[in-house]
Amino acid sequence: MPISRTFPPHDPTGGSAADETTSPVIPPYAWRLVALLAVANVLNFYDRALPTIVAEDIKTEFALSDTQLGVLMSGFTVVYALAGIVLGRMADRRSRRVIMAGGLVLWSFLTAAGGGAWSFAALLIFRLGVGVGEASYAPAANATVFDMFPVEKRSRATAMLQLGLPLGLLLAFFTTGPLVEAFGSWRTPFYLAAIPGLVIAGLLLIVPMPERPSVTAQELDSERGGRALWALLRIPTMWWLILAGIGLQISSYSVATFLVPLLQRYFGLSLSAAGTGAGLVLGVAGLVGVLIAGPIADRARRRSSVARLAVAAIGMTAAAPLAWAAFELSPGSAVAFIVLLSLASVLINMVQPVALPAVSEIVEARRRASAVAIYFAAFYLLGGAFGPVLTGALSEFFADNATATADITASALGLHTSMAWLLPLSCLTCALGVAGAMTTIERDRRKAAQPEVSR
């Protein structure tokens, strides 16, 4: 049996933030490892997207409301966020490879179990378990990437890892509809999704990885209880980035949850056509956004940390009017709607390759997994979990006050109006948060680079 290998860390400053004057040597396996982590991330978002694509079938079989659909997605997100804090702390102290591989096995099995759900309650419980498994991944994976790359190259490496999001969604949206139609059941994709996860989990146990940054007994003692959490939440830039993340996740999760139903109800598309349209918006456009964000952001970082953040601030500001224009279109303009929303999606997907490296700059290397976990937890709880429920509730409110026509139902009008309000506003909220981070990041970055004893 192959023996797993762990290589020394490549952050020249050990426990402090990356030194801007010294570029660490990137290990020879770095890009191959990032590619494997990206594949695992593809499965992460593929499994996560499945219920949103077959939402109308699930709603019909279990007689659900839009609010209950929102609860199904939001319940997953709440558990994902809270479990991520605990698992992120573990990733700063224990084997990251074991945490990531174990999470993959757990979420793969429970995704398959969701395909056998006999009631809404059973499906909800299985999806909550998937949330625990997936929560193990992002903090450990991002911290592993940060440990291998210098600060001026982290956006490109992070972008490669973040390709898992649009590629996973693209794969899910393009394959789920045909699989459902071929097998005559919404459950089939859930069963099939488990197989590749187990294969990737095995590979994660044998590939070379960098060691975690060393932590002294004194540092461990200083971070017991809630002190580590409080230390991270005292960083002003972290709060601004969390605000940006809230706006980002309200828009992202609302669209991911309800775009297929919107295309079916309001624009009259079939499940396969709606899945393809959503795949273009969330998958293809997202892929383009992530791919161009990495090089642009790293080039901007050569000027300053502020310049890198400006890439996301400008992008989200421009995304708002594009989203607004998309929802001004009539029900017969499905193609134009998909095009405009895809342009907005390109800009929306440029945020994380900018924001995640910014998180790595304002904390010491030994706290990076915890910082990513807290960042994710906050914006998932207040954005990702809140967005679908708010969208569903507003959809029902507007539907109750809508006047149905022969061509458009009240349900379609309600969902369309709900998303037309929320998406542009959430984009502007994200832009505001990134702009705020631009005013504080240089000070927080310098503070993180100082030795512990000098603070």
C-alpha positions in Angstrom: 0.0 0.0 0.0 1.4 3.5 -0.9 2.6 5.5 2.1 1.2 9.0 2.4 3.9 11.7 2.4 4.0 15.0 4.2 6.4 17.7 3.2 7.7 20.7 5.3 5.7 23.9 5.2 6.9 26.6 2.7 5.8 29.7 4.5 9.1 31.5 5.4 7.6 33.2 8.4 6.3 30.2 10.2 3.5 31.3 12.4 3.2 34.8 11.0 1.6 36.2 7.9 3.4 35.7 4.6 6.5 37.8 4.2 6.0 40.2 1.3 9.7 40.5 0.7 10.5 36.7 0.5 8.7 34.4 -1.9 8.7 30.8 -0.6 9.8 28.0 -2.9 6.6 26.4 -4.3 6.9 22.7 -3.8 7.1 20.6 -7.0 3.8 18.8 -6.3 1.9 22.0 -5.5 -0.1 22.4 -8.7 -0.9 18.7 -8.9 -2.2 18.8 -5.4 -4.3 21.9 -6.1 -5.8 20.1 -9.1 -6.8 17.1 -7.0 -8.3 19.5 -4.3 -10.2 21.2 -7.1 -11.6 17.8 -8.3 -12.8 17.1 -4.8 -14.3 20.6 -4.7 -16.2 19.7 -7.9 -17.8 16.8 -6.1 -18.5 19.1 -3.2 -20.6 21.5 -5.3 -22.1 18.8 -7.5 -23.6 17.0 -4.5 -24.7 20.3 -3.0 -26.5 21.4 -6.1 -28.6 18.2 -6.7 -31.6 19.2 -4.6 -31.9 22.6 -6.2 -32.0 21.1 -9.7 -34.8 18.6 -8.9 -36.5 21.0 -6.6 -39.8 21.0 -8.5 -39.9 17.1 -8.5 -39.2 17.1 -4.7 -41.8 19.8 -4.1 -44.4 17.7 -6.0 -43.6 14.4 -4.4 -43.6 15.6 -0.8 -46.2 18.4 -1.3 -43.8 21.2 -0.2 -44.1 25.0 -0.3 -41.4 27.4 -1.6 -40.6 28.2 2.0 -40.0 24.5 2.8 -37.7 24.3 -0.3 -35.8 27.2 1.1 -35.6 25.5 4.5 -34.2 22.3 2.9 -31.3 24.4 1.3 -30.9 26.7 4.3 -30.8 23.9 6.9 -27.9 22.3 5.0 -26.1 25.7 5.1 -26.6 26.3 8.8 -25.2 22.9 9.7 -22.4 23.5 7.2 -21.5 26.8 8.7 -21.5 25.7 12.4 -19.7 22.4 11.8 -17.1 24.3 9.7 -16.0 26.3 12.8 -15.2 23.1 14.7 -13.6 21.3 11.8 -11.6 24.4 10.8 -10.1 24.5 14.3 -9.3 20.8 13.9 -7.6 21.4 10.6 -5.2 23.9 12.3 -4.2 21.2 14.8 -4.6 17.7 13.2 -4.1 16.0 9.9 -5.7 18.0 7.1 -5.6 15.0 4.7 -7.6 12.8 7.2 -10.1 15.6 7.8 -10.7 16.2 4.1 -10.8 12.5 3.1 -13.1 11.6 6.0 -15.5 14.4 5.0 -15.6 13.2 1.4 -16.6 9.7 2.5 -19.3 11.0 4.8 -20.9 13.4 2.4 -20.7 10.9 -0.5 -22.6 8.2 1.5 -25.2 10.6 2.8 -25.8 12.1 -0.6 -26.7 8.6 -1.8 -28.8 8.1 1.3 -30.8 11.3 0.3 -31.8 9.5 -2.9 -33.6 6.9 -0.8 -35.4 9.5 1.4 -39.0 8.5 2.1 -40.2 11.8 3.4 -39.3 15.5 3.6 -38.0 15.0 7.1 -35.8 12.1 6.1 -34.4 14.1 3.2 -33.7 17.1 5.4 -31.8 14.9 7.9 -29.7 13.4 5.2 -28.9 16.8 3.8 -27.9 18.1 7.2 -25.4 15.2 7.4 -24.1 16.1 4.0 -23.5 19.6 5.4 -21.3 18.2 8.2 -19.2 16.2 5.7 -18.7 19.1 3.3 -17.9 21.5 6.2 -14.7 19.6 6.7 -13.3 20.5 3.3 -13.1 24.2 2.6 -11.1 25.4 5.7 -8.5 22.5 5.3 -8.2 22.8 1.5 -7.8 26.6 1.4 -5.3 26.5 4.3 -3.3 23.9 2.4 -3.2 26.1 -0.7 -2.1 29.1 1.4 0.7 27.1 2.9 2.2 26.3 -0.5 2.0 29.6 -2.3 3.4 33.1 -1.7 0.9 35.9 -1.2 1.4 37.3 -4.7 0.3 34.0 -6.3 -2.5 32.9 -4.0 -5.3 34.3 -6.1 -4.4 32.1 -9.0 -4.0 29.1 -6.8 -7.2 29.9 -5.0 -9.0 30.4 -8.3 -7.9 26.9 -9.4 -9.4 25.5 -6.2 -12.5 27.5 -6.6 -13.0 26.1 -10.1 -14.8 23.4 -8.2 -17.8 25.6 -7.7 -18.7 26.5 -11.3 -17.4 23.1 -12.6 -19.4 21.2 -10.0 -22.5 23.3 -10.8 -21.9 22.9 -14.5 -21.7 19.2 -14.3 -24.7 19.0 -12.0 -27.0 21.2 -14.1 -26.0 19.6 -17.4 -26.3 16.0 -16.3 -29.0 15.9 -13.7 -31.9 16.7 -16.0 -31.0 14.0 -18.6 -30.3 11.5 -15.8 -33.7 12.1 -14.3 -35.5 11.9 -17.6 -33.5 8.7 -18.6 -34.2 6.8 -15.4 -37.6 8.4 -14.6 -36.6 9.4 -11.1 -35.1 12.4 -9.4 -33.3 10.0 -7.0 -30.9 8.5 -9.5 -28.3 11.3 -9.6 -28.0 11.1 -5.8 -27.1 7.4 -6.0 -24.5 7.9 -8.7 -22.9 10.9 -7.0 -21.4 8.8 -4.2 -19.0 6.7 -6.4 -16.4 9.3 -7.4 -16.3 10.8 -3.9 -14.9 7.5 -2.5 -12.2 7.4 -5.2 -11.0 10.9 -4.5 -11.0 10.3 -0.8 -8.6 7.4 -1.3 -6.3 9.6 -3.4 -6.2 12.3 -0.7 -4.8 9.8 1.7 -1.7 9.0 -0.4 -0.7 12.2 -2.1 2.1 14.5 -0.8 1.0 17.5 1.2 2.7 20.3 3.1 3.0 20.1 6.9 0.8 22.4 9.0 2.7 25.4 10.4 4.2 24.5 13.7 2.4 25.7 16.8 4.0 26.0 20.2 2.4 24.9 23.5 2.2 28.5 24.5 0.3 29.4 21.4 -2.1 26.6 21.8 -2.7 27.6 25.4 -3.4 31.2 24.4 -6.1 30.1 21.9 -8.2 27.8 24.1 -11.9 28.3 24.5 -13.3 31.3 22.7 -10.1 33.3 22.7 -9.1 32.2 19.2 -12.5 33.1 17.8 -12.4 36.5 19.5 -8.9 37.2 18.3 -10.0 36.6 14.7 -13.2 38.6 15.1 -11.3 41.6 16.4 -9.7 42.1 12.9 -11.7 44.9 11.2 -11.0 43.6 7.7 -12.6 40.3 8.7 -15.9 42.0 9.4 -15.9 43.9 6.1 -15.1 40.6 4.2 -17.9 38.9 6.1 -20.3 41.7 5.0 -19.2 41.2 1.4 -19.6 37.4 1.8 -23.2 37.9 3.1 -24.1 39.8 0.0 -22.3 37.3 -2.2 -24.1 34.3 -0.7 -27.6 35.8 -0.6 -27.3 36.3 -4.4 -25.5 33.0 -5.1 -27.6 30.7 -3.0 -30.9 32.4 -4.0 -30.1 32.0 -7.7 -28.7 28.4 -7.2 -31.8 27.4 -5.3 -34.5 29.0 -7.4 -33.1 29.6 -10.9 -34.3 26.3 -12.3 -37.8 26.7 -10.9 -37.9 30.3 -12.2 -36.9 29.2 -15.7 -39.6 26.5 -15.5 -42.4 28.6 -14.0 -41.8 32.1 -15.5 -40.2 31.3 -18.8 -41.9 28.0 -19.4 -38.8 25.8 -20.0 -38.6 22.1 -19.5 -36.5 20.6 -16.7 -33.6 19.8 -19.2 -33.8 23.2 -20.8 -34.0 25.0 -17.5 -31.1 22.9 -16.2 -29.0 23.8 -19.2 -29.9 27.5 -18.8 -28.9 27.4 -15.1 -25.8 25.5 -16.0 -24.8 28.4 -18.4 -25.4 31.0 -15.7 -23.9 29.2 -12.7 -21.5 26.9 -14.4 -20.1 28.3 -17.7 -20.3 32.0 -16.6 -19.0 31.1 -13.2 -16.1 29.2 -14.7 -15.2 32.2 -16.8 -15.3 34.5 -13.8 -13.1 32.3 -11.7 -10.6 31.8 -14.5 -10.1 35.5 -15.2 -10.2 36.5 -11.6 -7.0 34.7 -10.6 -4.6 36.3 -13.0 -6.2 39.7 -12.8 -6.2 39.7 -9.0 -2.6 38.5 -8.7 -1.5 41.2 -11.1 -3.4 43.8 -9.1 -1.7 42.4 -5.9 1.7 43.4 -7.2 0.6 46.9 -6.7 -1.1 46.4 -3.3 -3.6 44.4 -1.3 -6.1 47.3 -1.8 -5.8 47.0 -5.6 -6.6 43.3 -5.5 -9.7 43.9 -3.5 -10.7 46.6 -6.0 -11.1 43.9 -8.6 -14.1 42.4 -6.6 -15.5 45.8 -5.6 -15.7 47.0 -9.2 -17.1 43.7 -10.4 -19.9 43.5 -7.9 -20.9 47.1 -8.5 -21.2 46.3 -12.2 -23.1 43.0 -11.6 -26.1 44.8 -9.9 -27.4 46.7 -13.0 -26.9 43.6 -15.1 -29.0 41.6 -12.8 -31.7 44.3 -12.6 -31.8 44.5 -16.4 -32.2 40.7 -16.7 -35.3 40.7 -14.5 -36.9 43.5 -16.5 -37.2 41.2 -19.5 -40.6 39.6 -20.5 -41.4 35.8 -20.1 -40.7 35.4 -23.8 -37.1 36.5 -23.5 -35.5 33.5 -21.9 -32.4 33.6 -24.0 -31.7 37.3 -23.3 -32.4 36.7 -19.6 -29.8 33.9 -19.5 -27.3 36.0 -21.3 -27.6 39.0 -19.0 -27.6 36.9 -15.9 -24.6 35.1 -17.1 -22.7 38.3 -17.5 -23.6 39.2 -13.9 -22.5 35.7 -12.9 -19.0 36.2 -14.4 -18.5 39.2 -12.1 -20.1 37.6 -9.0 -17.7 34.6 -9.3 -14.7 36.9 -9.3 -15.2 37.7 -5.6 -13.8 34.5 -3.8 -10.4 34.4 -5.6 -10.0 37.9 -4.2 -11.5 37.6 -0.8 -10.0 34.3 0.3 -6.4 35.4 -0.3 -7.2 38.6 1.6 -8.2 36.4 4.6 -4.8 34.7 4.4 -3.0 38.1 4.6 -4.7 39.3 7.8 -4.0 36.2 10.0 -1.0 34.2 11.0 -0.3 31.0 9.1 -1.2 28.8 12.0 -4.7 30.3 12.1 -5.6 30.2 8.5 -8.0 27.2 8.5 -9.8 28.7 11.5 -10.0 32.1 9.8 -11.5 30.5 6.6 -14.0 28.5 8.7 -15.2 31.6 10.6 -15.4 33.6 7.3 -17.4 30.9 5.7 -19.6 30.3 8.8 -20.6 33.9 9.1 -21.5 34.5 5.5 -23.2 31.1 5.1 -25.3 31.6 8.3 -26.3 35.2 7.5 -26.2 34.9 3.7 -26.3 31.4 2.3 -28.8 30.1 4.8 -30.9 33.3 4.9 -31.0 34.0 1.2 -33.1 30.9 0.0 -35.6 31.2 2.9 -36.0 35.0 2.3 -36.4 34.4 -1.4 -39.0 31.6 -0.8 -40.9 33.7 1.7 -41.0 36.8 -0.5 -42.0 34.6 -3.4 -45.1 33.5 -1.5 -45.8 37.0 -0.3 -45.7 38.5 -3.8 -47.6 35.5 -5.2 -50.4 36.1 -2.8 -50.7 39.7 -4.2 -50.1 38.9 -7.8 -52.6 38.7 -10.6 -52.2 35.5 -12.6 -52.8 35.5 -16.3 -53.5 32.8 -18.8 -49.7 32.5 -19.5 -48.1 33.3 -16.1 -49.2 31.9 -12.8 -49.1 33.8 -9.5 -46.4 31.5 -8.3 -44.2 32.4 -11.2 -44.8 36.1 -10.8 -44.1 35.9 -7.0 -40.8 34.1 -7.5 -39.7 36.5 -10.3 -40.5 39.6 -8.2 -38.7 38.2 -5.2 -35.5 37.5 -7.1 -35.7 40.8 -9.0 -35.4 42.6 -5.7 -32.9 40.5 -3.9 -30.2 39.9 -6.5 -29.2 43.5 -7.3 -29.4 44.5 -3.7 -27.2 41.7 -2.5 -24.6 42.5 -5.2 -24.4 46.1 -3.9 -24.1 44.8 -0.3 -21.1 42.7 -1.4 -19.5 45.6 -3.2 -19.9 47.8 0.0 -18.2 45.1 2.1 -15.2 44.8 -0.2 -14.9 48.6 -0.4 -14.8 48.7 3.4 -12.1 46.0 3.5 -10.0 48.2 1.2 -9.8 50.8 3.9 -8.5 48.4 6.6 -6.5 45.6 5.0 -3.1 47.3 4.9 -3.2 48.0 8.6 -4.4 44.5 9.5 -1.9 42.9 7.2 1.0 44.7 8.8 -0.3 43.8 12.3 -0.5 40.1 11.3 3.1 40.2 10.1 4.4 41.4 13.5 5.9 38.9 15.9 3.4 37.8 18.6 5.5 39.2 21.4 5.5 42.7 19.9 1.7 43.0 19.9 
